[in-house]
Amino acid sequence: MFGRNQIMRLSSWVYQIVRWELGGIFIYSGAAKLLAPQIFAVLIEAYGLVPDMLLMPVALILPALEVVAGVGLLLDIRGSLTVIAGLLLLFIAILGYGIRMGLDVDCGCFGSEEPEAEAFHGLRLALYRDMVMLAAVIFLYGWRRYRCAQPRKTIPSADKGLTRVDQKIIDEY
């Protein structure tokens, strides 16, 4: 059976993996959209929620925010998880709107190379995926609260090294 220390070590690893995966997803998603902002602007326009004059600014700012928040989550910087939670809530609201209105559009979640865009317009699938990611965000918040772990206040410098959680995992091995 597992002892308390082994369970705590395992939960620390789960926390790290979930944080890195979620950060990586947001970096990939934002970068894919930044590579083709015109295509992303067309996808945004299909929802009919953004005025034409704001399409390109939104098509550039939203993915840039995803990338910055994703990098921040990888580095465990304070505020990045909150930004990701806010983005996910926004995406869930927009997807819910699209489903309710019966829109037959691509969700635009991963830019023009999205696999579900080729197979079918999967707003429901994208909604479920975002809900799973929101559950991961809730897990990360819960873990931080339970373990009293605090993210970094700023970007780490080379001499500061790893987060307290990263260093603890390394020290345990």
N, C-alpha and C positions, 0 to 999 in steps of 0.2 A: 504494500500500500504506500501511498504518498504521504510524506510528512509535511508539516506546515511550511518548512523552508522550501521544499521542492515545489509545493503548490504556488508559493509566492514567486519563486523563480520562473515557473511556467507562466503565471499570469503576467509577469513582467515581459516575457518574450511575446506573449499574445498581444499585449498592449503595443509593443514596438512594431510587430508585424502589421497589425491593423492600421496603425498610424502611418507606416511607410506605404502600405498598399493604397490607402485613401489619398495620401499626398501624391503618389505616383499617378493615380487615376486622374486627379485634377490637373497635374502637370501635362499629362498626355492629351487630355481633353482640350485644355486651353491652347496648347501648342498646335494641335491639329486645326483648330479654328483660326488661329493667328496666321497659319500658312496660307489660308484662302479666305480672307475676311469678306470678299465680295460674295462668295457662295454662302457663308454664314449669314450675311445680311439678307440674302434672298430667303433663307430658311426662317429668319426672324420675321420677315415681312409676311410670310405665309400665315402667321398667327394673327396678324392684324392688330397688334397691341402697341406697336411703336410707330410714331409718326415718321414719314419718309425722310425728313431732314435729320432725324436722329438715328437712322438705321446704321450707317457706317460708324459713328462714334460708339454706339452700343456694341456693334460687331467687333470693335477693337478693344474697348474697355473691359467688357465682360470676360473675354478669354484671358486678357492680361491679368485680371484680378484672380482668375482661376489658377494661373501659373504661379503668381506671387503667393497666393494662399497655400498652394500645394507645396512649394519650396519651404514656406514657413512651417508647415506641418512636418515635413521631413526633418527640419532642424529644430522642431519643437519650440517655435517662437510664439510667445504670448499673443493672442488675438487671432492667430491663423485658424484655429479650430472654430472660433466664433464666426469668422468670415465664411468658412466652408459650410457651417450649419445654416447660415443665412442664405447662401447660394442654393443649397439643397432645398430649403423651404420655398425659395423663389421658383426653382425649377419644378418642384412638385405642384405648386399653385398653377404654373403655366401649363404643365402637362394635364392637370385636372381640368383646366379651362378648355384645352384642346379636345379632350375626350368628351366633355359635356357638350361642346359645340358640334361634335361629330366631324371634326377636321380630319381630312385624310392627308396629313403632312408628315414629313420626317421630323423627328424630335430635334435634330441638330446637335445632339449631345456630344458627338465625337467628330464633328465636321463632316465633310463629304465622303470620307472613307468608312463611315459607320456600317458595320455588317447588316444591321437590321434595316438600313435604308435600301439595301439591295434586295432583301427578301420581301419585306412588306413595311408599311408605315406603322411601326410599333410603338405608339404612344403609351399603351398599357404596359408593355414590357419595360419601356424606359421609366415609367412611373414606379413600377415594382422595384427596378434596379435602384432608383433614387431613394426609395423607402428603405431598402437594405442598407444603403450607404448612410442614411440618417440614423438607422439603428446602430451602425458602427460609431457614428459621432456620439450618440448617447452612451455607448459603452466606454468610449474614451473619456467623456466627462465623468462618468461614474467611477472609472478606475482612478482618475486623478483625485476625485473627492475621497474615495475610500483609502487610497494610499497617501493622501496629502501631498501629491506630487505637483509641482508647479513648473509650467513651461518657462523657457527663457524670456527675459524681458526684452532683449534685443538680439540682433544677429551675433552669433558667437565669433570671437576673434580666435586666431590660431593658437594663442597661448592659453585660452580658457578651456579648450578641449571639448569633451562630450557633456551631455546633460547629466544630471545626477542619476537618472534612471539608466542611461547608457553606461555610465561608469560603474554603477552598482552591478549590472549584469556582467560586465567584464571582470570586475573584482571577484565575483562569485565563482568564476572558472579559472 
